[in-house]
Amino acid sequence: MNIPPITWALLVTNGVVFLLQQVADPQLVVWFALWPLHGASPVGLAGFLPWQLVTYSFLHGNLLHLLVNMLALYMFGSDIERVFGQRRYLAFYLTCVITAAVAHLVVSAVSGAPPFPTVGASGGVFGVLLAFALYFPRRTVMLIFPPIPMPAWLFVTLYGALELYLGITGTQAGVAHFAHLGGMLGGYAMIRYWRGRPPFGRSRW
């Protein structure tokens, strides 16, 4: 399958950065992971820095974390890039990454969570999932476990509901569930903006 250029670039960039992590870690995490607004990093640096709103998305905790995110980006991002075009797709992806980061920072500040770095492309990936459900709602998605086929709109709705439940209950510690939801929210807002839907004005398509 031919992978569109922006999706391909994101896949390669994430892979290269992961390789760099094996050499430069923990310095990459200290400077480029997303740190809470209210806490400093373990080595006494300022903690949060503005560029972390984007750079955190290119770092990953381990190989499985990277592979899961990149598989989802490959599976769903390719079709969305073909719908949006290269520039809009990149703008959409980065918007989802940033809104995911903002959502996580707000929740962390409100909850008073201890200073801990957040990494991963999941915020952008969840935004892409939301877009896929909107543009290809009846496309069948096959779960890995359990192997149950379901339409994309149902898959994404259930996934979003699960993330909300896990985030509220704190059932799955160490996962930034509200960042995932923030990515979906950012993607939804971006699509409404382009379509000129309330609370935005005329269509930007």
Long-range contacts (C-beta under 8 A, 24 or more apart in sequence): 1-78, 3-74, 3-78, 4-77, 4-78, 4-81, 4-82, 4-86, 4-89, 5-86, 6-81, 6-86, 6-89, 6-90, 6-93, 7-73, 7-74, 7-77, 7-78, 7-81, 7-89, 10-73, 10-77, 10-93, 10-121, 11-70, 11-73, 11-74, 13-58, 14-58, 14-60, 14-66, 14-69, 14-70, 14-121, 15-66, 15-70, 17-58, 17-59, 18-59, 18-60, 18-63, 18-66, 21-59, 21-60, 28-59, 29-59, 29-117, 29-119, 30-117, 32-56, 32-58, 32-59, 33-59, 33-117, 33-118, 33-119, 34-101, 34-104, 34-105, 34-117, 34-118, 34-119, 35-115, 35-117, 35-118, 36-105, 36-108, 36-109, 36-113, 36-115, 36-116, 37-105, 37-108, 37-109, 38-108, 38-109, 38-112, 38-115, 39-114, 39-115, 40-115, 41-115, 41-117, 47-115, 48-105, 52-101, 53-97, 53-98, 53-101, 53-102, 54-94, 54-97, 54-98, 54-101, 56-101, 56-117, 56-118, 56-119, 56-120, 57-97, 57-100, 57-101, 57-119, 57-120, 57-121, 57-123, 57-124, 58-121, 59-119, 59-120, 60-119, 60-120, 60-121, 61-119, 61-120, 65-119, 65-120, 69-120, 69-121, 69-122, 69-125, 70-121, 72-125, 72-128, 72-129, 73-121, 73-124, 73-125, 73-128, 76-125, 76-128, 76-129, 76-131, 76-132, 77-125, 77-128, 79-132, 79-135, 79-136, 80-128, 80-131, 80-132, 80-135, 83-131, 83-135, 84-131, 88-194, 91-190, 92-127, 92-128, 92-131, 92-187, 92-190, 92-191, 93-124, 93-127, 93-128, 94-124, 95-127, 95-186, 95-187, 95-190, 96-123, 96-124, 96-126, 96-127, 96-128, 96-183, 96-184, 96-186, 96-187, 96-190, 97-121, 97-123, 97-124, 97-127, 97-183, 98-186, 99-123, 99-127, 99-182, 99-183, 99-185, 99-186, 99-187, 99-189, 100-124, 100-126, 100-127, 100-176, 100-179, 100-180, 100-182, 100-183, 100-186, 101-179, 101-182, 102-182, 103-178, 103-179, 103-181, 103-182, 103-183, 103-185, 104-176, 104-178, 104-179, 104-182, 107-167, 107-178, 118-176, 118-179, 120-176, 122-176, 122-179, 122-180, 122-183, 123-176, 123-179, 123-180, 123-182, 123-183, 123-186, 124-183, 125-183, 126-163, 126-180, 126-181, 126-183, 126-184, 126-187, 127-183, 127-184, 127-186, 127-187, 127-190, 128-187, 129-156, 129-159, 129-184, 130-156, 130-160, 130-183, 130-184, 130-187, 130-188, 131-187, 131-191, 132-156, 133-157, 134-188, 134-191, 160-184
